Structure formats: C-alpha cells, structure tokens
Amino acid sequence: MLGFSGGDSIYHSREVFERGYEEMERGFKVFVYPDGDPKTYYQTPRKLTGKYASEGYFFQNIRESRFVTDNPEAAHLFFVPISCHKMRGKGTSYENMTIIVQNYVEGLARKYPYWNRTLGADHFFVTCHDVGVRAFEGLPYLVKNSIRVVCSPSYNVGFIPHKDVALPQVLQPFALPAGGNDVQNRTVLGFWAGHRNSKIRVILARVWENDTELAISNNRINRAIGELVYQKQFYRTKFCICPGGSQVNSARITDSIHYGCVPVILSDYYDLPFNDILNWKKFSLILKENDVYQLKSILKAVTDEQFIALHKGVAEAQKHFQWNSPPVRYDAFHMVMYDLWLRHHVIKY
C-alpha cells in the first residue's frame, strides 16, 4: 500500500537512537552568545503560543536545559540567539531582517574567534516563521555554512538535509487532550479544513469538497457553529490530510499526531522533522501532491490491520512533538537537540 510500512517500531533503529541520545545527554554542550538586547530581537522568545511557538519554546528551553555552557572552548556548537519571529512581531520587513541578521553575525565574528575558525559551520540559528527563512536567503554564506533549524525545510529555499534541521511546527497550546487508543471512534475517512493558499490546497478542495466520505472544506471551520469544532473533528477521523500551504510545512501534521489522527503528508520536497530518527511511514501516509486525485482510493485501500498499526505509531510518536517548559526527555526540544548532536559530528575544522 502506497506510503505504508509495516513493523512495530517508529524508529529507524531504536537501539541506535537510545544509545546516541544517552551520549548526547552526557556530553553535548552549546554556547549561547550573550550579545544583543533581550527587549529587541535577541535572547528571549516572543511568545510560547501560536503556530510559531516552536521557535519561542526553543529559545526558552535551551536556557532551561543542561546543554548550555559558559565556556565556549567546551562547546560543540554555538547558538546565535536572534529571533525573526520577534522581528516580525515588531513589523520588521524581511529585507530589514536580512540586514539586522548580517550586522549581528558580523559583530559576533569581530568580537569572538569562533565564527571565523569554521566560517560558521558549527553555528546554528532557529526560525519557525517562513519570513525568517526568506531573511536568511539574502545571506548566502549563512545558507551554505551554518546549520539552519527551520519549520520550512523544503529544497526550494536552500534547505540542505545533511546539514540543516527540520523544526516541527506545533500550534501550542493544544486545545484538547491527546488522542489515542480510540480506533473505534474514528468513523470519518479523511478530514481537512483550511485556507486555499497553495495550489495543492486549491486542488484538494476542488476535487473532494463534495465527497460524502471525506470531510473536506475549502474554508476554516467557523467558531460560531460551536466551540472547538475543528479540533474535535480530529478525534473522529482516521486520516487527517496535511497539504502544504505557503511553504511545505503545516501545523496540521503535529495537530494530527496529538489528536491521534494518522497524518497524510501531501506536500512535495518536504524533509520531515526528525526524519533521520523516525520512520514516518510507521505513523503516517506520505503521498506525492499528484496523488490528490486518487486520495480517496488510497485511503480506502489501507486495511484495518494497517490502520491500527499506523494509529499505534501515532500514539507512540506524540511525545516527540510536544514542547514543554522546562523541557522533558524525548520531547520536541530534546529531539531537535539530538538532531543537532548528530550534525556536530560531521563538522570538520
């Protein structure tokens, strides 16, 4: 069956992951540059809510964790704590973001020896807002050399899979508790509701909005018809359709995982979060955008046994797509840190 892989583990290798994770916990150290005024664009998160909460949580979690060192000579990687989300919140255009980021990095390079010794290869940035990705596009040496931890990890914005890290886009706080072990309640075949702000979403709505087995709406569900109707629909659905929007990513993927609905990735050229750790085929269906025309037949071809296995995998994956303050083992923050830990091994200088 297209996009499905059997087996009882959501990891490519649970043993390798657990061994590497323990090694990371024992020894990984990150130096956070202390420069920059926290009241402007630096050091502190803008907020821990909304669809860009992942960026805010990382900024807060890194300081709550055991990974920070005050000794740059002991650091494996260097975090450049400049937040494009905070810039966006203050109305900064992405052209000006590019200038601000460039000036900040050039200032660090003049003040400290660490950027110049690797040309930034052991430095990383974190940005979830897609405008932040556009800001970095204006700085080719950052795109080429530094590790970009981004929510928009598509190849058409210069994402380099072996170097960069896909940050899961999580709409927090979740409005309702996690779903799982509730297969019997899932009577709707497939669900999507949202804005038609991409070609694939336009096609999805046009082809399937009148289907009787797929709950497809070309508009977001109006809150006036009832409280949390959108979120409650996830509990009743087997497969939640996750088409890309203005970028390849969508917070619907992590919504689906949280509510126990098997995500259907309908977005080309998307390097999925934690893809080198998790086997996404064990808890999602990964389709090509052109498969939208056969969507219903693809979903109906999944056997009950296969769906139960996927649903079980979703429940197992939930802890990896949850942000906490302070962070807890194996949550989204620690998974991002593990991805960074894997990246630091390939840096040569």
Secondary structure by P-SEA (a helix, b strand, c coil): cccccccccccccaaaaaaaaaaaaabbbbbcccccccccccccccccccccaaaaaaaaaaaaccccccccccccbbbccccaaaaaaacccaaaaaaaaaaaaaaaaaaccccccccccccccccccaaaaaaacccccccccbbbbccccccccccccccbbbbbbcccccccccccccccccccccccccccccaaaaaaaacccccccccccccccccccccaaaaaaaaaccbbbbbbccccccaaaaaaaaaccccccccccccccccccccccccbbbbccccccaaaaaaaaccaaaaaaaaaaaaaaccccccccccccccaaaaaaaaaaaaaaaccc
